[in-house]
Amino acid sequence: MIYADPKGIQPMIQALNSLMLPIQLDRGCLGCHLYTDSAESNSFFYVEKWATEKDLEREIRSDRFTRLLSIMESSPKPPVLEFWFNWQTRGLEYIAKVRNSSSERQPPDSSQWISRWNRSGDR
């Protein structure tokens, strides 16, 4: 789960929502969602689903993703960032790899890539 300061819930949700529409209009995005926990009003998590790893890597290099990282850093608790692939889960090291790499590789088209970040580390 992602936790926000009780006074900062609405600003964080608004900031994430401001990123969601442009992401959903991206040709490689299969979905983008913000979930809240009905039992805890200050907990939620954000999920993006990408058609290919190439699409995800393009997003990680974007200014929009830089804004997402800034939002995450404003949280009162350290964020947990995860990238779920069909065969493995990756974390912050994947961002460094993508942003520091100039080559883009194309995975099989039938694969789907999901990026998710949360605060508790729960799945």
N, C-alpha and C positions, 0 to 999 in steps of 0.2 A: 504494500500500500504506500501511497505518497501522503505525507502529512504536511499540512500548512499551518502556520501560526493562525489561531482562531480569528485574529483581526485581519489576516491577509488572505483568507479563503477566496473572497470574491475577486480581488485583484489578480490572484494567480489563475483562477478559472478564466477570467476575462483575457488574460495574456495568452493562455493556451488556446482558447477559442479563436483568438485573432490569428493564430497560425493554422488552425484546422481547415478552414475553407480553402486557402490557397494550396495546401497540401493535397486535399481531396480532389482538386482540379488538375493536379499533376498527372500526366499520362501514365506513369508507372505505379501510382498509388491505388491500392485495392481497397483501402479504408483507413480512417483515422477516427479514433474514439476517445472520449474522456469519460471515465467511470467514477462514480462516487460510492462510498460505503454508506448505506442507509443507517447503520448503527453508529457510525462516527462521522459527524458532519465535516470534520476537517481532514478526512482521508479520502484519497482518490488515486487513480492511476491513468496514464496516458498511453495509448497504443497506436502505432502506425503499422500498416501491412503493405508490403511492396511486392510487385509482380516478379522482379528479378533482383539478384544481388547488384547488378549494374545500376538499376534504378535506385536502390538503397544507397549505394556508394555516391551517386550523383547528389542525392539529398544530403548526405553527411558533409559533403563539400560545400553546400549552399549557405548563403547568408541566413536563410530561414532556419537552418539547423543551428547556426551560431546563436540566433535569438532563443531557440529552444534551450540550448545549454545555459544561456544567461538566466533564463527563467528558473531552471533547475538549481542553479547556484544561489538563487535568492531564497531558497527553502531553509527553514530553521534546522532541519536535520539533513545530514549528508545523503545525496541521492544514490540510488542503485540503478545503474543503467544496464540493460540486457538487450542483446540481439539474439533472437531465436531463429536458428536455421533448421532445416529438416534434419540435419545430422549433428548439430552442436549448438551450444549457447556461448556467446562471446560478450565481452564487456568493454570497458574503456580502451583497452588495447586495440580493439577493432577500429575505433575512431582514429587513433594515432596512425594505424596502418593505412587506412583509406586516405586520410588527409595528407600523409607524407608520401603517398604513392602517386605517380603520374600516369601509370598504366591502369586501364580498366579492362577487366576480363568479363566475358559473357558466360554465365552458368546455363545449364539446361533450362529451356523455356517453361517446362512443367513445374519447376520449383517455385515456392512462395517463400518470401522472407518477411519476418516480423520483427519490428523493433519495439521495445517496451522499456519504460523506465518506471521504477517504483522506489519507495523509500524503505520498506521493511525487508526486502529480499524474499518475501513469500511469493510462491507461484500459485 
